[in-house]
Amino acid sequence: MIENKTTFYSEGAKLQASYYYPDGFQPDEPHPVLIVNSGYQGFRDFYPKMFAELYTRRGYVCFGFDYRGMADSEGAKGKVLLDEQIQDVRNAVTFVRTNEQVDTKRIALLGWGMGAANVVAAAAKGHDVAAVVAMNGFYNGERWLRSVHTYDEWTRIIEEVREDRILRVTAGESRLADTFEHYPLDPASKSVVDQELAHMYGFGHPTRLQFTESIIELDVEGAASRLNIPLFIAHGTDNTLHPFAEAEALFAVASTPKTLYRVAGRHNEWMVGDHPVFIQMCDQIELFLVEAFDASVNASPLQRG
């Protein structure tokens, strides 16, 4: 795999990004591109690069980037707002579409974890991609956050969010908190994070409490109901970080051609490049993408939106 680093701007912030090309890549004609988006505290050097290593071997060009404030991308450190990340995804699509080596009729958004909601929302707003793949995400922030906390914990969270909003408007700042203060990791996910992610450059920076309010306000099911492109939803049936019910709820409201793929696993213990469950999921995604890209190429401009 060949990695070419680049940058683009998202609402004035310069974001670090990479194109990933197959070995021996020849820019002889426009190529399909998969824009792979990571989840919370995600960086292109982890899951986006993992997907790229697999899909570039199959002839695809991939693109990944670091969200605002992550790693060496510009933006306030610790400020994680989902609306801003959705803007980053949309701006990544716009940037990729300027590349003459890209077939603009064959661009797909892939999102993992928290990034799954981001790509659904970005696809619905932009109308400039051919397909969207949402993996192991949550799609209504308040519903999900309530589901993984007790009533007492939820009451405390609401009060802390209220106090933080007052702090922001009276003092101009949001309280920094532990990375996972309100985003509780289940034991299986925590084990993976501790072993695979904790050592990565930039990982684990304290997060402003405004992030929690951003989660509570997230609701992309309305966006899914407005999609006019195929949607592939993959989710671990035993996922205790983002319960499988989140995937079922998104699937139920999506009006576009849709697929719900059940992954035999939890959240990320199988997310290893050579793990058979990961490879099987990617095989199914590729079958979906081939069909979605064919439909996009053959669609009229009006049908493409």
KAMO-V305874 format. One line per field, one symbol per residue. psi: psi as a letter, one per 30 degrees, with the letter a starting at -180 (. if undefined). burial: 1 if it has 9 or more other C-alpha atoms within 8 Angstrom, else 0. A space follows every 50 residues. Layout:
psi->???
burial->???
This chain:
psi->kkkjkallkjhfkkkklkkkllkgkkhflklkkjjkklakgllffceeee eeeefefgglklkllklkfkbgkllkkfjjkeeeeeeeeeeeeeeeffkf fkjffikkkkkkbffeeeeeeeeeeehglflkjkkhakfjeeeeeefgll eeeeeeeeeeeeeeeeeefffglkkklkegegikkleeeeeeeeeeeffk kfkgkkkkffeeeeeefkjgeeeeffkglkkkkkkkfgjgejlffeeeee eefkflklkjkkkiabegfgikegkeeeeeeeeeeeeeeeeeeeeeefll eeef.
burial->10000011110011111111110000000111111111100111001111 11111110011111111111101110011111011111111110101000 01101111111111111111111100101111111111111101110010 00010010001001101100000111101000001001110111001100 00101111111111110101101111111111111111101111011111 10111101011010111111001010111010001001100110010010 00010
